[in-house]
Amino acid sequence: MPSASLPTLTFAGLGRRAPCHAVFARRGGCSRAPFHSLNVGLQVGDDEALVLENRKRIKECLGLSSLVSARQVHGDRVKVVRRQPEGDREFAGFDALVTDLSGVGLMIQQADCQAIMLHDPEHGAVANIHAGWRGSVHNIIAATVEALHAAYGSRPQALVAAISPSLGPCCAEFRNHADELPPSFLAHQVRPNHFDFWAISRSQLIAAGVLPDNIEIAGVCTRCDADYFSYRREKVTGRFASVIGLAVSP
């Protein structure tokens, strides 16, 4: 589990079988405004050296040997990390990461989008999914569950899932939803033009075979909670991190 040096949020379900994970708030880093302070995004205009230092602090906090991230594009491609990376890596063009390698942290970068972390305790594998509204439309959750099964034989019924802080139903307004969202999402419209994407992700996880009791939702809206970066609140801002990995064997 993370040390006390950085503000983090963890999930009881994921911690039950001891995968290493945390959602990191925006505090405790070295970036300057408007990216203050634990910004992990290399593509937002922040000083690269400061971003790399922030990533290093996260890696050290979790006791990981490397961080693997994705240069996210709001698609549905899944990267299976099969070889131990030499240092930290960022793969372009992916929005989900999967591995069974110990010491490798899978990092999703966020400023309102969801990170959906998965753990397969039977086969010792983990995944991390970046899901904005476009990822939800593409059902990247189903693609990632299938990638886990294809790579490691993971059974959906054995997976444990956690949905990070992200844009909540209070603030997820989509005025053009008739053009942007499929009709099936209307079941999760909570008031005119507002949608519960936490519930959408939960329903997609269940449809992919994950058991309802194995799904945990943080229930924290990033636009409302200033401890997290929020594009909808600030426009020019940093990215906070959700990380999951398998601890280095003692």
N, C-alpha and C positions, 0 to 999 in steps of 0.2 A: 504493500500500500504506500501511497505518497507520504513523504516527510511533511513536517509542519511548516516548511519554509515558504511555501506558496499557497495562496487560497485555492482550495479545490473542492469539488463535489464528487462523491463516489456513490455507488449503488450496492445495496445489500445483496441483491441477487447475483451480480457479477462477482462479488467478493466471496461468495459462499464456497467456491472451489478455487479461490486464490489467484485468478488472473490479475495482472498488474494493470490498473486503469485509473483514470481521473479525468474530470472536466476542470480545466483551469480558468479561473476568473481573469479579468484583465489586469489585475494588480500584481506587483512583485517583479516587474521587469525593468528594463532600462530604456525603452523607447520614449521619445518625447512627443508632446502633443502635435497633432491630434491622434497619434497612435499610442498614447500612454496607457499602460506601460509594458504589458507582457504580450506585445503583438508578435504573432508567428507568421504573418503573411509577407512573403517576399515580393508580391506583385501589387502592393497598394501604395507605393511611394515612400516607404520608410527606408532608413539607412540599413543597408544589407548587413553590416557588421553588428548592428544592434539587434536585428532580427535573429541572426545566428546565435548571438549570446543568449537571447531569450529562449531559443530552442534548446540550447545547451543546459540552461537551468531546469527546463522541464524534464529533459532526459536524466539529469542527475537526481532530480526530485524523485523519479520513479525507479531509479537504479537500473536503467536500461543501457545496453551497449550501443544502440543506434536507434535513430528515428527514421521511419519511412513515411513519406507524405505523398500526396497527389497534387498536381497542378490542375485543379478541379475545373470542369467545363460544363457542369449541369447535364451530363449525359448518363449512360447506363453501363459503361465499360468497367470491368472488374479486373484488377491486377492481382495475380497470385504471386506472392513473394516466396520463391522456392530456394534461393541461395542467400546465405548470410552476406549482407552488404558490407563493403569495406567503408565504414563511416556512414554518415547520413545520406539518404537519397530522396529525391523528389521526382516522381514519374509524371510526365505530361500526358494529359488526355484521359485520365481515369477519375472516377468518382467513388470507387470502393476499393478497399485493400483487404487481402486475405493472407494469412500465414500460419505455419505451425512451428516457426523457428523461435527458440527462446532468446530473450534479450532484445528482440526487435519490437519497437513500439510503432504501432500504426496510428498516424496522426491525421485527423480531419480538422480543417481550418474553417472557422465559422464567424458570421456576423448576422445572424438570424436564421440561417438554414440549420437543419438538424444534423447531428451525428447520431447514428444508430449503431451501437456496439453490440457485437455478438460473440458468444463464447460457446464452444463445443467441448464440454468436459470429458466426453467419451474418447475423443480423438486428439485432444490437446491442440485445438486450433482456435483462432480468433479472427474476427473481421471488423472493419470499421467502414461505415457508409456515410457519404455526404449526400443529403437529400434536401434540396430546395423544392419549390413547387414543380419545377420541370423534372427533377428526379423522381418525384412522386408520380407524375404523369407517366413517365417511362417505366415505373415500378422497378426501380433499381434494387429494392429490397428483395424481390423475387429472384432477380438475376444473381444477387450475392448469395442467397441461400442455396441456389443451384450450383454456384461456383464452389461453395464449401462442400457440397455433396460430391461434385465431380472430382475435386482435388483430394479430399480426405475421407470420403464416405460418410460425411456428417448426416445424421438423421435430423430433420427439422424439429421433431418432437423432443429432442434432447437439447436443443439450443436454448441459451439464456440471452435475453435481449434487454437493452436499456436505451431509452430515448433521451437525449441530452436537453439542456436548456436551449430554447429556440423560440421563434415567433409563435406566440400563443394565439388561441382563438379570439382573445380580446383585441388583437392588433393585426391579425392576418386578413386584411381587406384586399379583395380582388374585384375591382369594379368591372373588369373585362372578363369575368370568369366564364361567360358563355362562349368566348372564343379561346380561352386559355386552359380551362379545366374540363375533364370529361363529365358527362351527366352523372356517372356513379358517385362523384364527389358531392353531389347535392345532398346526399344523406347526411353529410357532415357540415352542412351550412348551419351556423348557429344563430345568425341573424342576417339581414340583408347584406350581401357582399362579403360576409365574414365566414371563414372556414376553420374548422378544427383539424389542423394537419397532424397533431399528436394522435387523434383518433383515426385519421386516414392511415398513418403509419402502423398503428396497432392493428387495424383491419387487414392491411397488406401482409403484416407478419403472420397473422392467424391464417390468412388464405394460403400463405406459403408453407404452413404446417407447424408453426411455432405455437406452443400451448399458451393460452391466455394467462395462466398463472406464472409463466416464465417471462412475462413482459413487464418492465418497470419504466415509468415515465417520470422524469424530473418535475414536470409541471411548472417550470420557470420560464416566463416570457422575457426574451432578451431585450425587446424594445422597452419594456416596463422597468427592468432591473438594470440599473446603471453599472453594476459590477461586471457586465458583459458588453463586448462590442456589439453595436447594432447599426446596420446600414440604414434601416428605416428611420432610426432616431437621429443619426449623425451624418449619413451620406459618406463623408470622408472620414474613414476610421480604420482601425486595425482589425485583426482576426484573432479570436481566442481559439484554444486547442482542446479537443477531446482526444485522448490517447488510450489505447488498449494494447497489451502485449502479454507475453508469457515470461514470467520472471526467469532470470538467469539461475540455473541450477547451482546450489551451494557446493 
